Every structure is written in structure tokens, then in C-alpha cells.
Amino acid sequence: RIITAANEMIEPSANRMKKEIPIEIDRARRKDPEGGSWQTLDPVAKGSVQVFDCPVDPISQALVTISEIERLSRRSPDWDWSRCAIIAREWKYLDPVRTVCEARGISVQTANEENISIWKLRETQTLINWLRNRYKELIAVSEIEECLQHCQDNIWRSLLQGAVSALEQEVGNETTGQIAIEWLAEWSQEARQRQTGLLLLTAHRAKGLEFDHVAVLDGGWCRRFPNEGQDAERRLYYVAMTRARETLFLARFNLDSSTDQDYLGSGSLFSEAFLNHPSVLMKRPPRIDEYLSGLKRIYALPKLSQIHLGFAGHFQSSHHNSIKAIRDLSIGETLTIRKTGFGAWELLNNVGQQVGFMAREFAPPEGYCPVFALVYAVIVWRRDANPDKDYGAKRDFWEVVVPEIVYEPVS
């Protein structure tokens, strides 16, 4: 049904390559039910492509979308959020989804975040330094696990514990510090690309990827961008639809023909033939009874270029108050973010000690203001990390706080 609906969506495209060769179901699955395994798992949609008319605002769309995905998750005995994705035309429609996920405790990640190098994490560097001291020695893997126990208990330590377990499966009960370091270097590169929760991304970023469960949001699809040819938005929407392997959910703002032509509700992509197709199920949105506070918030991880990476490198003494405060920070700890008298944004711990600054390039999203930040990670930065950048550092290496910043609309 996903394949049939996708073919119906792309059919009107005038200049599509392979127009006469629509995609087909894999030969090995041609005897399966039209709705796949979800024809039985979900007695409501039965594997059909669902189209929901949502109230005309991104927050309501986010609530409807997450509520439907949660409903599906309760129908599956082996549901895995890391095999799910929500796709939009523009990032601004994904921000409310991130907020709803945070409020409901759903593991979520966004593909626009600049990946933090796992190799630079404080926890990783602590382990690497320990291994360097035993570079040529034979080490029991259990000793490496014991070393990790001295790190704070957080998501990064758990990630490394998983890496050490994988190392043991590959090398056995013993290894050398050299082999362990080389193995971890390779593992850290692969781990950066690993999906660990519900993935939020744009249709352009979704090209070439596949997920078991996909929701496609409304907003921005009917706007043609510079250098885009005829039917560009239709082909891109087709890309988003065909990322789904098992279930597909399409949100549509409930608009009439006189309203904003930027949305699918205006009928630009959803033809009557498509909406009435047997593979498509039109549904009323679920009733959202609960009130979730803070739904207008945005959670955003800044790029490293937006962080003052040299802040702690300016202090020569390891006993400086800021150095000690950074050392004592825990992942997830709440920070104050505020603008100083000279226009820079500073980060303070819970007793008002400076633990970082944002770079000059940093600016809040238009119409929003930072309300607080969370410690996302602490990384180790070295003076020679960027030869083109003069940090004015008095230390060879230092720790940098990477904040996740929470914004609210300016009233």
C-alpha cells in the first residue's frame, strides 16, 4: 500500500525519469497481505497509508503525529524508536516535534545537529589516557570496564560500556592498550552515524535512507525554491514517502482553498484521486485531551563554531574556579544562559560560576530567547586542534561545555 500510494502521488509529475517504470513490491513479498504485517497488527489502519487532517499550527501537528506513532508503538511487540523517522520540508516544522518528544520522554535526535565527536568526549579521553599508560601491556577487558566505572554515570559512559563489550567479543578477554585505542578510534567514527532514537530530518537529508515507520509533516511543500524546476516539490514528497518500509503517516493542515498555498491542505499535491485511493485511509486526528506545558519551546544543539571553544584554555591554573566548575559538571545538569553587558552569552552553573561562553557567531533563532541550557556533553579540546585558530590558550588542552539550549518565544 505504501508503494501503490507513492506511485499514485508521483504519477502527475511531468518530467520524471522512469515514468513508465513505477516501483514495485519485492518479488519475495508479493504473496504477503497488501498492508504487510501491519494489516494484522493494526486493526484500525491495516497497513494503509494514513492521511490526517490536523489543526492549522505546527504544535497541534506535532501532537497529532506523535500521538499516532505512540499508538502504533503499542501495537508492535518489537517496536524500536531507532527505526522511526519524522520528515519535513523545513526544520521549523520539526522543532515542536522535538519539544513534544522531550515532554513525553521519547528518545529523539535530529539530523541537523553537528555530531559531537565521540573521540573528544571527556569520558572517551579519560579512557584513552588510561590505555596510553598501558600501551604495550596486556590488559584484561574487565580492567577497562573497571576504568570506566570511575567516570560519571551518564549516556556517554553507557555508550562506551557498549563499545567495550563489543571489543571483548572481537578480541577476547585480553588486549593491549594500543589495540584497544585503535579499535575505539574506528568504532567512534561508526558510532557517530548510528541512529539511537526517533530521527527528525528534512526530505533532502532523508534521500538514500530507509525506516520502518515514517511520518511526513505538512508545511512548506507547495513553495517552490530558487533553481527548482516544475514538480520539484512533488518529487521531493515522493522521496519522503518512499523512505517507509512498514507504516506511513501523512499529516495535512486542514485548510480551505482560499488559505495559505504553502500547505498541503490547499490541495497542490494531494489530488482527489490520491485521497480516494484504496491504499490511502483518511482519518480524523486523535483527540488531544492533555495539556502539555512548554510546547512552544525549542531544544537546539549549537554547532561547535557557535561555542567559544577557547574559554577554559585561557586559565593557566588547573585550580581556577571555572576549571573546577567545568570538571564537576554532570551530563543533563541545568545551566543558566544570559547575555552579559558586553553582548556575549555566558553559561553559568547552579552557583553562578562561569563554565563557558557562546561564540560571537551565536544568535538565538529569530523571535526566540534562551531560557536555560542543559549540559549535553563535555569535550576535550587541544590547542593544536585547529592550527588556523589562535585561541590565546595558556594550556595544551582543556574542557569545553557543549550546551543544549532551550528557547521560548519572545512575548
Solvent accessible surface area in square Angstrom, and as a share of the most:
residue,aa,sasa,rsa
1,R,65,0.24
2,I,20,0.10
3,I,46,0.23
4,T,59,0.35
5,A,0,0.00
6,A,0,0.00
7,N,30,0.16
8,E,49,0.22
9,M,1,0.00
10,I,1,0.01
11,E,95,0.43
12,P,74,0.46
13,S,0,0.00
14,A,59,0.46
15,N,105,0.54
16,R,36,0.13
17,M,162,0.72
18,K,145,0.62
19,K,72,0.30
20,E,150,0.67
21,I,120,0.61
22,P,61,0.38
23,I,70,0.36
24,E,122,0.55
25,I,60,0.30
26,D,80,0.42
27,R,193,0.70
28,A,93,0.72
29,R,112,0.41
30,R,123,0.45
31,K,202,0.86
32,D,68,0.35
33,P,69,0.43
34,E,127,0.57
35,G,6,0.06
36,G,27,0.26
37,S,73,0.47
38,W,5,0.02
39,Q,64,0.28
40,T,116,0.68
41,L,52,0.26
42,D,2,0.01
43,P,75,0.47
44,V,79,0.45
45,A,5,0.04
46,K,102,0.43
47,G,7,0.07
48,S,15,0.10
49,V,0,0.00
50,Q,5,0.02
51,V,0,0.00
52,F,2,0.01
53,D,30,0.15
54,C,1,0.01
55,P,65,0.41
56,V,74,0.43
57,D,53,0.27
58,P,49,0.31
59,I,36,0.18
60,S,25,0.16
61,Q,0,0.00
62,A,0,0.00
63,L,18,0.09
64,V,3,0.02
65,T,0,0.00
66,I,0,0.00
67,S,20,0.13
68,E,4,0.02
69,I,8,0.04
70,E,34,0.15
71,R,49,0.18
72,L,6,0.03
73,S,22,0.14
74,R,175,0.64
75,R,105,0.38
76,S,17,0.11
77,P,123,0.77
78,D,98,0.51
79,W,43,0.15
80,D,51,0.26
81,W,56,0.20
82,S,29,0.19
83,R,89,0.33
84,C,1,0.01
85,A,0,0.00
86,I,0,0.00
87,I,0,0.00
88,A,0,0.00
89,R,15,0.06
90,E,32,0.15
91,W,73,0.26
92,K,110,0.47
93,Y,7,0.03
94,L,3,0.01
95,D,44,0.23
96,P,15,0.09
97,V,0,0.00
98,R,17,0.06
99,T,5,0.03
100,V,0,0.00
101,C,0,0.00
102,E,65,0.29
103,A,56,0.43
104,R,60,0.22
105,G,70,0.68
106,I,16,0.08
107,S,64,0.42
108,V,25,0.14
109,Q,47,0.21
110,T,18,0.10
111,A,19,0.15
112,N,70,0.36
113,E,32,0.14
114,E,66,0.30
115,N,67,0.34
116,I,15,0.08
117,S,22,0.14
118,I,9,0.05
119,W,63,0.22
120,K,63,0.27
121,L,1,0.00
122,R,28,0.10
123,E,5,0.02
124,T,3,0.01
125,Q,11,0.05
126,T,59,0.34
127,L,1,0.00
128,I,0,0.00
129,N,67,0.34
130,W,67,0.23
131,L,0,0.00
132,R,112,0.41
133,N,124,0.64
134,R,55,0.20
135,Y,87,0.33
136,K,154,0.65
137,E,86,0.38
138,L,112,0.56
139,I,0,0.00
140,A,30,0.23
141,V,1,0.00
142,S,72,0.47
143,E,59,0.27
144,I,1,0.00
145,E,62,0.28
146,E,109,0.49
147,C,12,0.07
148,L,0,0.00
149,Q,100,0.45
150,H,157,0.70
151,C,17,0.10
152,Q,67,0.30
153,D,113,0.59
154,N,21,0.11
155,I,103,0.52
156,W,26,0.09
157,R,29,0.11
158,S,61,0.39
159,L,49,0.24
160,L,0,0.00
161,Q,55,0.24
162,G,43,0.41
163,A,1,0.01
164,V,1,0.00
165,S,53,0.34
166,A,38,0.30
167,L,1,0.00
168,E,62,0.28
169,Q,160,0.71
170,E,120,0.54
171,V,51,0.30
172,G,31,0.30
173,N,111,0.57
174,E,92,0.41
175,T,5,0.03
176,T,28,0.16
177,G,0,0.00
178,Q,54,0.24
179,I,83,0.42
180,A,0,0.00
181,I,19,0.10
182,E,100,0.45
183,W,39,0.14
184,L,3,0.02
185,A,39,0.30
186,E,114,0.51
187,W,21,0.08
188,S,3,0.02
189,Q,108,0.48
190,E,101,0.45
191,A,9,0.07
192,R,78,0.29
193,Q,140,0.62
194,R,112,0.41
195,Q,42,0.19
196,T,89,0.52
197,G,1,0.01
198,L,0,0.00
199,L,18,0.09
200,L,0,0.00
201,L,0,0.00
202,T,11,0.07
203,A,1,0.01
204,H,96,0.43
205,R,127,0.46
206,A,0,0.00
207,K,110,0.46
208,G,71,0.68
209,L,75,0.37
210,E,98,0.44
211,F,8,0.03
212,D,10,0.05
213,H,13,0.06
214,V,4,0.02
215,A,0,0.00
216,V,0,0.00
217,L,0,0.00
218,D,0,0.00
219,G,0,0.00
220,G,0,0.00
221,W,0,0.00
222,C,28,0.17
223,R,94,0.34
224,R,127,0.46
225,F,67,0.28
226,P,114,0.72
227,N,161,0.83
228,E,47,0.21
229,G,42,0.40
230,Q,106,0.47
231,D,21,0.11
232,A,17,0.13
233,E,19,0.09
234,R,23,0.08
235,R,78,0.28
236,L,11,0.06
237,Y,0,0.00
238,Y,34,0.13
239,V,29,0.17
240,A,0,0.00
241,M,0,0.00
242,T,27,0.16
243,R,39,0.14
244,A,11,0.09
245,R,120,0.44
246,E,64,0.28
247,T,13,0.08
248,L,2,0.01
249,F,4,0.02
250,L,0,0.00
251,A,0,0.00
252,R,35,0.13
253,F,1,0.01
254,N,95,0.49
255,L,30,0.15
256,D,87,0.45
257,S,96,0.62
258,S,99,0.64
259,T,53,0.31
260,D,74,0.38
261,Q,102,0.45
262,D,18,0.10
263,Y,39,0.15
264,L,0,0.00
265,G,11,0.11
266,S,21,0.13
267,G,36,0.35
268,S,53,0.34
269,L,3,0.01
270,F,5,0.02
271,S,45,0.29
272,E,122,0.55
273,A,63,0.49
274,F,1,0.00
275,L,16,0.08
276,N,111,0.57
277,H,40,0.18
278,P,121,0.76
279,S,5,0.03
280,V,15,0.08
281,L,57,0.28
282,M,75,0.33
283,K,43,0.18
284,R,213,0.78
285,P,45,0.28
286,P,48,0.30
287,R,210,0.77
288,I,53,0.27
289,D,107,0.56
290,E,85,0.38
291,Y,188,0.71
292,L,36,0.18
293,S,88,0.57
294,G,28,0.27
295,L,22,0.11
296,K,128,0.54
297,R,70,0.26
298,I,14,0.07
299,Y,35,0.13
300,A,33,0.25
301,L,18,0.09
302,P,11,0.07
303,K,111,0.47
304,L,29,0.14
305,S,71,0.46
306,Q,47,0.21
307,I,8,0.04
308,H,63,0.28
309,L,23,0.11
310,G,0,0.00
311,F,16,0.07
312,A,2,0.01
313,G,0,0.00
314,H,67,0.30
315,F,44,0.18
316,Q,136,0.60
317,S,58,0.37
318,S,48,0.31
319,H,139,0.62
320,H,66,0.30
321,N,91,0.47
322,S,2,0.01
323,I,16,0.08
324,K,80,0.34
325,A,11,0.09
326,I,3,0.01
327,R,114,0.42
328,D,104,0.54
329,L,2,0.01
330,S,48,0.31
331,I,33,0.17
332,G,45,0.43
333,E,43,0.19
334,T,74,0.43
335,L,2,0.01
336,T,65,0.38
337,I,9,0.04
338,R,130,0.48
339,K,119,0.50
340,T,27,0.15
341,G,92,0.88
342,F,156,0.65
343,G,41,0.40
344,A,25,0.20
345,W,34,0.12
346,E,7,0.03
347,L,1,0.00
348,L,8,0.04
349,N,17,0.09
350,N,122,0.62
351,V,123,0.71
352,G,46,0.45
353,Q,51,0.23
354,Q,61,0.27
355,V,1,0.01
356,G,6,0.06
357,F,24,0.10
358,M,6,0.03
359,A,21,0.17
360,R,242,0.88
361,E,119,0.54
362,F,15,0.06
363,A,68,0.53
364,P,37,0.23
365,P,52,0.33
366,E,172,0.77
367,G,46,0.44
368,Y,62,0.23
369,C,59,0.35
370,P,9,0.06
371,V,63,0.36
372,F,49,0.20
373,A,0,0.00
374,L,43,0.22
375,V,1,0.01
376,Y,57,0.22
377,A,0,0.00
378,V,0,0.00
379,I,1,0.01
380,V,19,0.11
381,W,21,0.08
382,R,85,0.31
383,R,107,0.39
384,D,108,0.56
385,A,47,0.36
386,N,60,0.31
387,P,123,0.77
388,D,140,0.73
389,K,111,0.47
390,D,130,0.67
391,Y,20,0.08
392,G,48,0.46
393,A,14,0.11
394,K,126,0.54
395,R,47,0.17
396,D,93,0.48
397,F,102,0.43
398,W,5,0.02
399,E,41,0.19
400,V,8,0.05
401,V,3,0.02
402,V,0,0.00
403,P,0,0.00
404,E,16,0.07
405,I,0,0.00
406,V,0,0.00
407,Y,7,0.03
408,E,54,0.24
409,P,54,0.34
410,V,95,0.54
411,S,152,0.98
